[in-house]
Amino acid sequence: MKALVKWNSEMSFQGKAESGVWVPMGSSKTETEPPKAASPMELLLISLGGCTAMDIVWILQKKRITFDDFWIEIEAERTDQHPKVYSSIHMKFIFVGKDLKPEPLEQAAKLSAEKYCLVGAMVGKVAKITHEVEIREK
C-alpha cells in the first residue's frame, strides 16, 4: 500500500492512500483558533475504532444478529515521556436493540480483538487494549 501526505499551510495537512479519499489532519494545539482537523494521534484512535467496528458488524451480520444502533467510545492514556505513545486504550462497545444477548456481542468483540483487527494488532504491541460490551434496550 502507498500513501501520500501533503502540507497545506501552517500545521494543516491532508493525506490519502490507495482509496483516493483525502483525510484532513492538523495539530490539536493551536493558540489562536480551534483545530480544523483531527491530529494524527486522534486519527490512530479513530482508525482502531473503525477497524474494530467493521469487524464486529461483519461478524454479527454473518450470525444474522440485528441491532438498531452501535458505536464505540474510546478512552486512551499516553505516556508522560516522549514519544508519548498510548499506554492503555479502553473501548466500550455500545449496542442498542431489542432482546440483544450479550454472548454473541462479546464473542464478536473478542474475535476482532484477538484475530481480525489489524490496527489493534499493531497498536496492541505498545498499548494495553481492553474492552467491554454495553447493551441498551430500545
KABEL-V705043 format. One record per residue. RES is the residue in one small letter. SS is DSSP state (~ for helix, > for strand, _ for the rest). NEAR is the number of other ideal C-beta (glycine too) atoms within 8 Angstrom. Layout:
RES_SS_NEAR, RES_SS_NEAR
//
This chain:
m___4, k___5, a_>_8, l_>_7, v_>_8, k_>_7, w_>_6, n_>_7, s_>_4, e___4, m___6, s_>_12, f_>_12, q_>_11, g_>_11, k_>_10, a_>_9, e___6, s___5, g___4, v___6, w___6, v_>_8, p_>_10, m_>_13, g_>_13, s___7, s___8, k___4, t___10, e___3, t___3, e___4, p___4, p___9, k___7, a___9, a___11, s___11, p_~_7, m_~_8, e_~_9, l_~_11, l_~_11, l_~_12, i_~_9, s_~_9, l_~_16, g_~_11, g_~_9, c_~_13, t_~_17, a_~_11, m_~_8, d_~_13, i_~_14, v_~_9, w_~_8, i_~_13, l_~_13, q_~_8, k_~_6, k___8, r___5, i___9, t___6, f___10, d___7, d_>_8, f_>_11, w_>_6, i_>_11, e_>_7, i_>_11, e_>_6, a_>_10, e_>_7, r_>_9, t___7, d___4, q___5, h___3, p___4, k___7, v___8, y_>_14, s_>_9, s_>_10, i_>_15, h_>_11, m_>_14, k_>_11, f_>_14, i_>_11, f_>_13, v_>_11, g_>_12, k___6, d___4, l___11, k___6, p_~_8, e_~_6, p_~_10, l_~_16, e_~_9, q_~_9, a_~_13, a_~_13, k_~_8, l_~_11, s_~_15, a_~_11, e_~_5, k_~_5, y_~_7, c___11, l_~_7, v_~_12, g_~_13, a_~_8, m_~_7, v_~_13, g___9, k___5, v___7, a___11, k_>_7, i_>_13, t_>_8, h_>_10, e_>_8, v_>_11, e_>_8, i_>_10, r_>_7, e_>_7, k___6
//
